[in-house]
Amino acid sequence: MDGRDRGRPPQKGEEYSHPDGTTEVVFMTEEGRVLTFREYPDVGSFDRSVSGAEYRGVNADVATLPAASEFADSEEPTDE
């Protein structure tokens, strides 16, 4: 993929790889806002990325979501 067409809004599920090894996926778009989740290749990369950010505590809505494995395709085998 050479890049997203900047003339259209991002779409749910689009995935981007950053030069630092971070992966970012679009989760939702609503009212002009874009929600993504990011996966860092290691704790050090995460620490560097958030070092200038203000820590705002734990988001209870996110913290109470089921484990990522709960969202896996039901056709896939599980570790149960």
TORKEDO-888105 format. One record per residue (C-alpha): x, y, z; residue number from 0. Coordinates in steps of 0.2 Angstrom, whole numbers. Each point is the difference from the previous one (the first is absolute). Layout:
REM TORKEDO-888105
X, Y, Z, NUM
...
This chain:
REM TORKEDO-888105
0, 0, 0, 0
7, 17, -5, 1
-11, 10, 11, 2
-18, 4, 3, 3
-9, 12, -12, 4
1, 16, 11, 5
-16, 6, -9, 6
-11, -13, 9, 7
-3, -3, 19, 8
9, -15, 8, 9
-10, -16, 1, 10
-2, -12, 14, 11
13, -14, 0, 12
13, 10, -10, 13
17, -4, 6, 14
16, 10, 0, 15
18, -4, 3, 16
11, 14, 7, 17
19, 1, -3, 18
3, -3, 19, 19
-8, -17, -1, 20
-17, 6, 7, 21
-16, -7, -8, 22
-16, 11, 0, 23
-17, -6, -4, 24
-16, 10, -3, 25
-13, -6, 13, 26
-14, 13, -3, 27
-4, 17, -9, 28
-14, 11, 7, 29
-4, 18, -2, 30
16, 4, -8, 31
10, -9, 14, 32
11, -15, -3, 33
3, -13, 13, 34
15, -12, -2, 35
10, -12, 10, 36
19, -2, -1, 37
11, -14, 3, 38
18, 4, 5, 39
14, -12, -4, 40
7, 1, 18, 41
-3, 9, 17, 42
15, 12, -4, 43
-9, 6, -16, 44
-16, 3, 9, 45
9, 10, 14, 46
9, 11, -13, 47
-17, 3, -9, 48
-9, 5, 16, 49
14, 9, 9, 50
-7, 17, -5, 51
-18, -4, 3, 52
-10, 4, 16, 53
-5, -16, 9, 54
-19, 0, 3, 55
-3, -16, 10, 56
-9, -15, -5, 57
-15, 1, -13, 58
-13, -11, 9, 59
-9, -4, -16, 60
15, -7, -8, 61
6, -9, 15, 62
-16, -10, 2, 63
0, -6, -18, 64
3, -19, -2, 65
17, -6, -4, 66
6, 2, -19, 67
-2, -19, -2, 68
-19, 2, 3, 69
-1, 10, -17, 70
9, -14, -10, 71
-9, -8, -14, 72
-11, -14, 6, 73
6, -11, -14, 74
18, 0, 7, 75
5, -13, 13, 76
2, 7, 17, 77
13, -4, 14, 78
-14, -7, 12, 79
